[in-house]
Amino acid sequence: MATTYGSFPCEDPLRPRRSRNVLLSLVAVSALAMSASILALMSVHSAAMLQSSPRVDPEMSAFLSSVPSHVLKMLNTSADPCEDFHQFACGNWENGTQIPADEASWDYTDTDTAFVEHANHELLVTDEGIAGKYYRACLNLTQVNELGVAPLQPWLKLIDSVTDLASLSRVVAEFHRAEMSPLFSFHVHSDPKDPSRSMLFVHSSGLNLPSSEDYLSHTASTLEHKAVYVTYITNAFKLVGFSDADAALVASDSLALETELAKHMHDDDDHNPDDLPPRYSAADIDTPYPNLYFTEYLTTVGGGRLTVGLTWDQISINSPNYFLQLNALLSTTPIPKLKNYLRATLLSTVGGLLPEPFLENNLVFNKAFWGTLQHTPRWQKCTRSVQHSMPLLAGKIFVEKYFPPVAKAYAQDMIEHIREAFAREMASEVGWMDAKIKKVAALKLAAMFFEVGYPAQWPDFDLHVTDHTYFDNYMAACRWRGGGRLGPPPPPPTPPQFWAP
């Protein structure tokens, strides 16, 4: 599978986590753990039914003794699983669990997530490599406070450099290289028509609130959310040093522009999924969207390494109606308003990297939107930041202790046995396939690439971080992981590359 990367945030310090893509290295382990839990739930009920029977299965008893105690504690054995399996499987857990004050949600898998975070934290404390340096810089809140807003200044100066739509396109590209997504976003993945090659996909994006309904709906809740957002941005820029009037203008300008974007965020929802989006070459993409200056954008987002007409000859516009409306909106929006939108997008993304007054401002926002009542402990925030910003690095130090090569080999051997069994059954027992289809299916099965836990060969982690500048480390990690690595289309991976979410 081709590597996926793009301008999607590698961490959002403003918002509490709502989903847990913890570690790439744990995907296989987590899947096995969930399977074992399901088996345990079903087996416990079977054992309860067999307790009064003289024919107790010794193998079942042995299996039940290996079920983790925290899984058993989740069960409500007074419920009939045939009538309400969810209540049987999770009833005790739901009745006895509260959402932690620093979380927006909580589910039964978070027990395992908490173990991973604690384990990773212990490893990061002593790690002398890139991940350890990044972690310690994040943990050093005293240093973050002393630096103040100085790390933010290069970005504010970059925004100040916008004078027209061409320079706006270049600055948007710099944001995308750091995995911030004003106006739109991109990612690189394999071509649906030809998986052996990569192509660029461009999407609608650019809202700093969770959904377009937060801008377009006029319920009491959404009106409150908009007011909270305006206050959040205003207070953030007061902390930066803007006057009260200028800070309020940043907030109002950004809300107005984001509202216009929200109006068209779903213009392409009725698109037929069987129809591929329109494609353009780097040489002709400016024709339908002249105000976006895609030629300028592509050269900048690629670090100056793109040559028009010779590299990205297939660029997919996944939201064509949105981009037509965006092109029109840019022609009528004053440059100062666009710059204020970029400023608000910057603070919405990186406010969590700044000193404590910014963190307090974030907490007010989080209470209103997600219901979180207190800050996540700093060690936990920093552990998550490592996991999200550099998942392969975090995974590497984790699997070195918790997933030895013998475990990887065992899992790979099991998968190969499954492949072989599937091939035998397909060849001899599948009657609904004719010989021609079976031959094609066998070739497809043989071509499937399986990787377990971590890649056979780790990539080069050519990422420079220090142990005292969290903001700069974060930006460097995002550039390394995302848009900063966009250059000429890569050759087909051989062997296929391990996918990093």
N, C-alpha and C positions, 0 to 999 in steps of 0.2 A: 504493500500500500504506500502511495506517495505521502510524503510528509505534508501535514497541514499547518499553515501558519498565516498570520495576518494581523489586522489592526484591532482585534478583539482584546479587551483588557485582560492583562495577566493577573491583575488584582484590582479590586475596587475598594480602596481604604475607607470610602465614605459610608458604604452600606455593610451591615452585618451579613454574614454568609447565609444564603438560603438553600444552596445545594452544596454537596460535598464531593468534589473531584479531588480527593486527598492526594493520592500518590499513584502515578502510573504503575509503579512496581507492585501495587497491591490489587490490581484488577483481578488477576487470576485467583489470588488468595481470598479476596472478598467473595468472589463467585462460589468458591468451594465452601466457604464458611456459611453463606446463605443456604446452599444446598444441604449442608449438614444440619442447619437449624430446622429446615422444613422437614427433613427426615426425622429429626428428633421430636418435633411437634406431633407428627403422625404416630410415631412409635410409642410416645408416652401414653397417648390415648389407648393404643392397642394393649400396652402393658397394664393399664388400669382395668381394662375389660378382662384381662387374663388373670388378674390377681386372685379371683375366686375359683379359678379353674385349676385342676391338678396338673394340667399340661402346660406348664410355663416353659417357654422356649429359652434355653440357656443362652443362646446366641443373642436373643433380644435383651435379656438381662445384662449381659456383658456390654452390649452397645449402649444401653441406657446409662450405665455407670460412667460412660465417657462423655455424656452430654454436658456441656458447660452449665454450671449452676445458674448463671445469669439468664440462660435460655429457659431453664425450668421455672425460674421465678416469674417469668412473663406470663405463664399459663394460668388460665382460670379453669380449673378442672371441674368446677361445678356446672360449666356450660357444656351443652351437647354440641360437639363439632359438626355433627350432621345437620344441625339446625342453624348454628351460627359459628362457623369456623373461626372467623375473625375474633369474636369474643373469647373463644376457647384459646386461641393462639396468643392473643395480646391483651386480654382483659385485665389481668393483674397489673401488667405494665402500665396501661392507660390509667387505671384507677390510682396508681401510686406514684405517678411521674408528673413533675411540673417542668414547664419550659424554663431553663436557666435565665436569669435576669439579663444576661448579655447576649442572648440569642433571640432570633426572630421566630424560630421553629425548632422542633426537636422530635426525633423519631428513634425507634429502637436500634437502628444501626449506629447511632451516635455513641453507643457504648464502645463499639469497636473503633470508631473514629477517635474517641478520646484516648484509647490505648495507643493508637498510632501517633497522635500528637505528642503524648508524653514520651514515647520512645524516641521520636524524631528530635524532640527538645533535648533529651539527654545526650544524644549523639552530636547535635549542633553545638552544644556548650563546649565540647572538647575538640571539635573539628577544626583543623588548622588550614583547611582549604578554602575555596571560594564561598561555599555555602556557610561555613562557620564564620567567616569575616562578615558576610552579609547579615547573618543573624545577630552578631554582636553589635554591628552598627545600628541596626533597628532597635536593639534592646537598650542602647545608650540614650535614654530620653534626655539626660542632662546635656549631652552634646547636641541633640536635636534642638533643645531649647536655646542653647547658646548660639547656634547658627542662625536662629530666627528665620526670616523670610529670604535670607541671602541666596539659598539654592534656587529660589523661585525666580530671581531677577533675570537670568538669561532667557527664560521662557516669556516673561513679560516684555522684554526688549524685542524678542522675536515677533510677538504680536504687534508691537509698536511699528515694526518694519512694514506692515501691510499698508500699501498705498493704492492698490488697484486689484482687480480680480485675478490677474496673473500672479502677483505676489501673494494673494490670499491662497491660491492653489498650492504654491510652494510651502507656505506655512502649514496648511492643512496636511500636506504630505509629511512634514516633520512631526506633527502630532501623531499621525498614523504610524510612523516609524517607531514611536514610543508607545504604541498600542492604546492611544486615545482616539476617539472616533467622532470628531465633529463632522457634520453634514452627511457623511456616509462612511462606509467601512469596506475593507477588502479582505479576501483570503486567497491563498494559493493552494490548489489541489489538482488532482488528476482530471484530465479532460473526459467527460462522460462519453464522448464519441471515440476516444482513443486513450485508454488508461495508461499507456506507456509514456505519455507526455503530460506536462503540467501546464496549467493556464491560470489566468487571473480572473477572479470573480469579484464583482463590485455590488454592494448591497445598500439599501436604504438604512440610515442610522442617524444619530445626532441628537437624541433626546436625553436630557439629564435626569428626568423623572422616570419612574418605572414603565409607564405605558402612555400611549396617545390619549387614552381616556382621562388621564390626570390633567390634560390640557383642554380637552374638548367638552367634557361633561361639566354640568353646572349644579351638581348635587352639593349638599352642605359639606360632605367629606372632601370632594375634589377642590372646592373653593378654599377650604382650610388648607389642603395640601399645597395649593399654589401660593397661598399667603406664607406658609412655612418656608417654601422654597425661596421666595423673594427675600424673606428675612434672613435666611441662611446665607445666601449669596451676598446680601448687603453687609451683614456682620463680618463675613469672611474678608471682604475687601477693605472694610474698616481696619481689620487686623493687619492687612498688608500695608496700610498707610494711606489709602484713598480718603478723600474728604467724604463727609456724609452724603453730599449731593452726588458725587461721582460714583460712590459705591452703590447708591440706590439706582443710578442710571444703568450701571452694569446689569443689575438684577432685572430691571424692567425691560431693557432692550433684549436681554437673553430670553426672558419668558415670552416676549412677543414673537421673536424669531422662531423659537422652539414650537410655539403654537401653530405658526404657519407650516412648519415641517410636519407636525403631527397631523394636520389636515390631509396630508397626502401619504402618510406612512403606510396606509392600507390600500392604496390605489391599485396595487397589483395582486390583491388577495384572490381575485377571480381568475387569475391566470391558469390556463390549462396545464397541469403538471406534466402532461405528455409532450407539451411543446417546449423545446429548448429556448431559453432567453436569447435575445439578439446578441450577435458577436461582432466585434470590430477589431481591426488591427490598430496598433499604436499610431499608424500613419493617418487613419481616417476617423478615429474616435472623436476628434474635436468637431467634426461636421455636425452631428446631431446635438451636441452639447457644448457650444462654443464658449459659454461663460464659465464652464468648469475648468478650462485650460488643462485638459487631461495630459497633453504632451508635457507641460511643465510639471504636472503632478507626478507622472510616471518616472521622469528623470530624477526628481528629487527623492521620491520614496524608494527608489533603487540606489540611492547614494551616488547618483551620477553615472551609474553603470549601465543604463538602458540606452540602446541605440534604436531610434524610431525606425520601424519597418524591418528590423533585422532580428528582433528578439520576441517580444510579446505580441505575436501576430494573431492571437486569439484572446480577446478580452470579453468576458461575458457580463453584460449589464443585467443583473438579476431582478432589478426593479425598474424597468424602462419608463413606466408612467411617472414614477416618483422622480426620476432624474430629469424628465422633461419639465416637470413643475419646479424642481430645484433650479434648473437652468433659467427659467423665467423669473423665479424669486430673486436670484442673484442680480439680475439686471435692474431690479427696482429697489434693492435694499442698500441704504447708504453704507459706505465703508466703515464709519465709526460704529454703527450698530453691529456689523459683522465682527468687528474687533471685540466688542463687549461680549458677544456670544462666545468667542474663543476664550476670553478671560474666564467667563463663568464655567465653561467646559473644563478648563484647566483646574480650577479650584474644586469643582465637583469630583474630579478624579483623584487629585493628589492631596486633598486637604488632610487626609489621614497620615501623611508623611511629615507633617509640619508640627510646630511646637504645641504645647498643651492647650493654650487658648483655642486653637483651631480644633483640637479634639473635643473640647467642651461644646463648641459650636456644632460639630458633627453629631454629638450625642442628642442635642435638641432635635435635630433633623431626624435622627434614627428613631427617637421616641414617637414622633408623629407618624412616620411612615411604616415602621416595622414593629413598634411596640417594645423595643429594647430599652431596658431601664438603667443599665450601667455599662461601663466600658469592659470590653474583653480584656482579661489580664494581658499585660504587655508581652510576657513570654509566649503566650498562646497566639497573640496577634503576629508576633515575629516568626514563630514557627510556621504559621499559615502563609505568611508572606513569602518565606523561602519555598514552601511547597507549591505555591501558585506561580511564583515568578521564575523558578528554576526547577521544575518537577523532576527532570532526569537527574539533576545533581542531588536533590533531596532523596530521590529514590535510590541512587547509587550507594549513599552511605547507609541507608536503611537495609537494603538487601544484603550488604556485606556482612551484617550481623544476623539478620532474621530470615534470610532466604538463601541458604548456601547452594553451591553448584549441584550437590547431590539431589536436592529437592527439585531444582529446575530440571535436571536430567530425568528424574522420576516422572514429573508432569509431562514432559515432552514425549517420553516413551509411552505413557498412557494415551496421549493424543494420537500418536502414530498407530497404536493398536486399534483405536477407534476408527481411524481412517481405513486401515486394512480390513476391519470387520465390515465397515460400510461398503467398501468396494466388493467384497465377497458376496454380501447380501444382494447388492444391486445387480451383480452379474448373474446370480442364480435364482433369486426369489422375487424380483420385481417384475411382475408380469405386465404392467401397464406401459412399460417402455419398450419400444422396438429396438432392434440391434443398433440402428444408426444413432438413436438418441442416447442409448447406453454408452456408446463409444465416445460421444461428445461429453457426456456427464463424467465418464472416467477420466478424460483428459482434464476437465475442470477440477475434479477432485485432486488429481495428482499435482496440479499447479497451485493449489491453495498453500499459502504461506502461513505457518504457525510460529509464533514466538511467545514465550512464557516468561512473565515476571520482569525481564529486563533484556535489552538488546544483546546480541552475540558480541557486538563490538560497540563500545561506548563512543559517542561523538567527541570531538575535540571541544573542550569547554574554554574557548578563547575569549573569556569574559574577564575584564579587569574590575575588581571591586576593592574598596578599602574597608577598614574596620571602624571608620569614624564619620562617614557621610552617607546616611541612610537614603536621603532623597536621590543623590546622584547614583547610588548603587541600584536603586529601584529603576530609574530611567535606563541605566545601562543594561539591566537584565531584560527589560521590556524591549529595548532595541535589539538586543542579541537574540531574543526569543522570537520576535515578530518582524515588523517591517524593516528593521535595519539589515536583515539578511536577504532582502529581496534584491536579486540581481538577475542576470540572464536565466532563462528557464533551465532548471537542472536536468541532467540526463536521467533516463529511467533508472531507479535504484536497483542495484544488483549486489547482494540480494535485496528484496524489498525492505524498506526501512521500518523501524519500530516507530509507531505513531505516538507522538507526545501531545496530550490534550492541552 
